[in-house]
Amino acid sequence: MKDNIYRTITENRSAGKKMLAVLLDPDKCNGTVLNPIISSLEKNPPTFVFVGGSHTIESSNLLIENLKSKLDIPIIQFPGNATQFSENADALLFLSLISGRNAEFLIGQHVYSAMAVRNSGIEVIPTAYILIDGGKNTSVQYMSNTSPIPHDKNDIAVSTAVAGELLGLKLVYLEAGSGARNPVSASMIKAVRKNINVPLIVGGGISSLESLKSTFDAGADLVVVGNAFETDSEKINRFVAFTENYKPAVMF
């Protein structure tokens, strides 16, 4: 059992220490793709490994078991629906898709999985999941039958994030989507950061050190990167080193 992961996130945020999560999709990260990624993770471990995507519970369990046998990094899962929950992870982002109006992803899927999650004893982190238009249609958008917040509507993103915090959700996650053409804008990240008190996660379309720096500079506490590492696992080393050595110009 890992130490309390949410406490780690909040303590790092209070200390101004930025965090990096490597996102692995069980359906994409296997065999020849997974092996070099694990090798890079062993050499330069990020803060967390996230396991998520449009996967089956079997593939999720296999990936988590493989990772835990080789790595000493907290494994955090954020399943797309109730059928994907795995009790083998160290923590679960219990996502409420508050940018949409589909009750199934606001509370419905949570009800289906609630007893299994409770009985597993896994650490649960209630998370406000907010989709932002990244310039292309995403699997999450299609599967949830919801529309993302337009990339230039900072006021809507701020109000949505504040609503999530007022509802008691412990993290805010701004998501531009896997392989987004446009990551969440710095101006939106800044606006949300200034109006919430909980840790802020940002992901989607962050494929270079420049975009990573911009996201941290704007106020993200934790950045999630996935697609960029699937074809170039050596990038993990550079992203981890940058995160560990990052010195913020402004404390949020």
C-alpha positions as CSV (number, residue, x, y, z in Angstrom):
1,M,0.0,0.0,0.0
2,K,1.4,3.4,-1.0
3,D,1.3,6.4,1.2
4,N,-1.8,8.6,0.9
5,I,-1.6,9.8,-2.6
6,Y,-3.9,12.8,-2.3
7,R,-1.9,14.0,0.7
8,T,1.2,13.7,-1.5
9,I,-0.4,15.8,-4.2
10,T,-1.5,18.5,-1.8
11,E,1.9,18.6,0.0
12,N,3.7,18.9,-3.3
13,R,1.4,21.7,-4.3
14,S,2.0,23.5,-1.1
15,A,5.7,23.2,-1.5
16,G,5.5,24.5,-5.1
17,K,6.8,21.1,-6.4
18,K,5.4,20.3,-9.8
19,M,4.3,16.7,-10.7
20,L,4.2,14.6,-13.8
21,A,2.0,11.6,-14.5
22,V,2.7,9.3,-17.4
23,L,-0.6,8.0,-18.9
24,L,-0.7,4.5,-20.2
25,D,-3.6,3.1,-22.2
26,P,-3.8,-0.7,-21.7
27,D,-5.0,-1.2,-25.3
28,K,-2.1,0.7,-26.7
29,C,0.7,0.0,-24.3
30,N,1.6,-3.6,-24.6
31,G,4.4,-5.8,-26.1
32,T,7.0,-3.9,-28.1
33,V,5.4,-0.5,-27.1
34,L,5.3,-1.2,-23.4
35,N,8.8,-2.6,-22.8
36,P,10.8,0.6,-23.7
37,I,8.3,2.7,-21.7
38,I,8.8,0.5,-18.6
39,S,12.6,0.7,-19.1
40,S,12.4,4.5,-19.1
41,L,10.1,4.6,-16.1
42,E,12.5,2.4,-14.2
43,K,15.4,4.8,-15.0
44,N,13.6,8.0,-14.4
45,P,10.3,7.5,-12.5
46,P,7.7,10.3,-12.8
47,T,5.5,11.2,-9.8
48,F,2.7,8.9,-10.9
49,V,1.6,6.5,-13.6
50,F,-2.0,6.9,-14.7
51,V,-3.8,3.9,-16.2
52,G,-6.8,4.9,-18.3
53,G,-8.4,4.7,-21.7
54,S,-11.0,2.7,-23.6
55,H,-9.8,-0.6,-22.2
56,T,-11.3,-3.8,-20.8
57,I,-10.9,-4.7,-17.1
58,E,-8.7,-7.7,-18.2
59,S,-6.2,-5.6,-20.0
60,S,-6.2,-3.0,-17.2
61,N,-5.5,-5.6,-14.6
62,L,-2.7,-7.1,-16.7
63,L,-1.0,-3.8,-17.2
64,I,-1.3,-2.7,-13.6
65,E,0.1,-6.1,-12.4
66,N,3.0,-5.8,-14.9
67,L,3.8,-2.2,-13.7
68,K,3.6,-3.0,-10.0
69,S,5.9,-6.0,-10.5
70,K,8.6,-3.7,-12.0
71,L,8.1,-0.2,-10.7
72,D,7.9,1.5,-7.3
73,I,5.7,4.3,-8.6
74,P,2.1,5.0,-7.4
75,I,-0.4,3.6,-10.0
76,I,-3.5,5.7,-10.3
77,Q,-6.5,4.6,-12.3
78,F,-9.2,6.7,-13.9
79,P,-11.7,4.3,-15.6
80,G,-14.0,5.4,-18.3
81,N,-16.9,3.6,-16.8
82,A,-17.9,1.3,-14.0
83,T,-16.8,-1.9,-15.8
84,Q,-13.2,-0.8,-16.0
85,F,-12.6,-0.3,-12.3
86,S,-9.6,-2.3,-11.0
87,E,-8.9,-2.7,-7.3
88,N,-5.2,-3.5,-8.1
89,A,-4.3,0.2,-8.5
90,D,-3.0,2.3,-5.6
91,A,-5.7,5.0,-6.0
92,L,-8.7,5.8,-8.1
93,L,-9.7,9.1,-9.6
94,F,-13.4,8.9,-9.1
95,L,-14.3,11.1,-12.0
96,S,-17.4,13.2,-12.3
97,L,-17.7,14.7,-15.9
98,I,-19.0,18.1,-14.8
99,S,-18.4,19.8,-18.1
100,G,-21.2,17.7,-19.6
101,R,-24.9,17.3,-18.8
102,N,-25.1,13.5,-19.1
103,A,-26.2,12.2,-15.8
104,E,-24.7,8.8,-16.5
105,F,-21.2,10.3,-16.2
106,L,-22.1,12.8,-13.4
107,I,-23.4,10.1,-11.0
108,G,-24.8,7.0,-12.9
109,Q,-21.6,5.1,-13.4
110,H,-20.6,6.0,-9.9
111,V,-23.6,4.2,-8.5
112,Y,-22.9,1.1,-10.4
113,S,-19.4,0.8,-9.1
114,A,-19.8,2.3,-5.6
115,M,-20.0,-0.8,-3.5
116,A,-17.1,-2.5,-5.4
117,V,-15.0,0.6,-4.9
118,R,-15.9,0.9,-1.2
119,N,-15.3,-2.8,-0.5
120,S,-11.9,-2.8,-2.3
121,G,-10.3,-0.4,0.2
122,I,-8.6,1.5,-2.6
123,E,-7.8,5.2,-2.0
124,V,-10.6,7.2,-3.8
125,I,-10.0,10.8,-5.0
126,P,-13.2,12.6,-6.1
127,T,-12.2,14.5,-9.2
128,A,-14.0,17.2,-11.3
129,Y,-13.3,16.1,-14.9
130,I,-13.7,18.9,-17.3
131,L,-13.3,18.4,-21.1
132,I,-11.9,21.3,-23.1
133,D,-12.0,21.5,-26.9
134,G,-8.6,20.4,-28.1
135,G,-9.3,20.8,-31.8
136,K,-10.5,17.2,-32.5
137,N,-13.2,14.9,-31.5
138,T,-12.2,12.5,-28.7
139,S,-13.2,9.1,-27.5
140,V,-14.4,10.6,-24.2
141,Q,-16.5,13.1,-26.0
142,Y,-18.1,10.4,-28.2
143,M,-18.6,7.8,-25.4
144,S,-20.0,10.3,-22.9
145,N,-22.2,12.0,-25.5
146,T,-21.2,15.4,-24.2
147,S,-19.6,18.5,-25.7
148,P,-16.4,20.0,-24.4
149,I,-16.1,23.6,-23.2
150,P,-14.8,25.8,-26.1
151,H,-11.1,26.5,-25.8
152,D,-11.6,30.2,-25.5
153,K,-14.4,30.2,-22.9
154,N,-12.4,30.8,-19.8
155,D,-15.4,32.1,-17.9
156,I,-17.3,28.8,-18.4
157,A,-14.2,26.7,-17.4
158,V,-13.8,28.8,-14.3
159,S,-17.4,28.6,-13.2
160,T,-17.4,24.8,-13.9
161,A,-14.3,24.3,-11.9
162,V,-15.5,26.4,-9.0
163,A,-18.8,24.4,-9.0
164,G,-16.9,21.2,-8.7
165,E,-14.9,22.5,-5.8
166,L,-18.1,23.7,-4.1
167,L,-19.6,20.2,-4.5
168,G,-16.7,18.8,-2.6
169,L,-14.6,17.4,-5.4
170,K,-10.9,17.3,-4.4
171,L,-9.1,17.7,-7.7
172,V,-9.9,19.6,-10.9
173,Y,-8.8,18.0,-14.1
174,L,-8.8,20.1,-17.3
175,E,-8.6,17.6,-20.2
176,A,-8.1,18.6,-23.9
177,G,-8.2,14.9,-24.9
178,S,-5.8,12.3,-26.1
179,G,-3.6,13.6,-29.0
180,A,-5.3,17.0,-28.8
181,R,-4.2,19.4,-31.6
182,N,-4.3,22.2,-29.1
183,P,-3.6,21.8,-25.4
184,V,-5.6,23.7,-22.8
185,S,-4.6,27.3,-23.2
186,A,-2.3,29.1,-20.7
187,S,-4.9,31.8,-20.2
188,M,-7.6,29.2,-19.2
189,I,-5.3,27.4,-16.8
190,K,-4.3,30.7,-15.2
191,A,-8.0,31.7,-14.8
192,V,-9.0,28.4,-13.3
193,R,-5.9,28.3,-11.0
194,K,-6.7,31.7,-9.6
195,N,-10.3,30.7,-8.7
196,I,-9.9,27.3,-7.0
197,N,-8.1,26.1,-3.9
198,V,-7.8,22.4,-4.8
199,P,-4.9,20.9,-6.9
200,L,-5.2,21.4,-10.7
201,I,-4.4,18.6,-13.2
202,V,-4.0,19.4,-16.9
203,G,-3.7,16.9,-19.8
204,G,-4.0,16.5,-23.5
205,G,-1.8,17.6,-26.4
206,I,1.3,18.3,-24.3
207,S,4.0,16.8,-26.4
208,S,7.1,19.1,-26.0
209,L,9.1,20.6,-23.1
210,E,7.9,24.0,-24.3
211,S,4.3,23.0,-23.8
212,L,5.1,21.3,-20.5
213,K,6.8,24.5,-19.3
214,S,3.9,26.7,-20.5
215,T,1.4,24.5,-18.6
216,F,3.4,24.6,-15.4
217,D,4.0,28.3,-15.7
218,A,0.2,28.9,-16.1
219,G,-0.5,27.1,-12.8
220,A,-1.0,23.4,-13.3
221,D,0.2,21.4,-10.3
222,L,0.2,18.0,-12.1
223,V,0.6,17.5,-15.9
224,V,-0.5,14.3,-17.6
225,V,1.3,13.1,-20.7
226,G,0.5,10.0,-22.7
227,N,0.6,9.9,-26.5
228,A,3.9,11.7,-26.7
229,F,5.6,8.7,-25.0
230,E,4.1,5.9,-27.0
231,T,6.3,6.4,-30.0
232,D,9.3,7.9,-28.2
233,S,9.8,6.5,-24.7
234,E,13.1,8.4,-24.3
235,K,11.0,11.6,-23.9
236,I,10.0,10.3,-20.5
237,N,13.5,10.9,-19.3
238,R,13.5,14.5,-20.5
239,F,10.1,15.3,-19.2
240,V,10.9,13.8,-15.8
241,A,14.2,15.7,-15.5
242,F,12.5,19.0,-16.5
243,T,9.7,18.5,-14.0
244,E,12.1,17.7,-11.2
245,N,14.2,20.8,-12.0
246,Y,11.4,23.2,-12.7
247,K,11.6,26.5,-10.8
248,P,8.4,28.5,-10.9
249,A,8.5,32.2,-11.5
250,V,5.3,32.7,-9.6
251,M,3.9,30.7,-6.6
252,F,0.2,29.9,-7.0
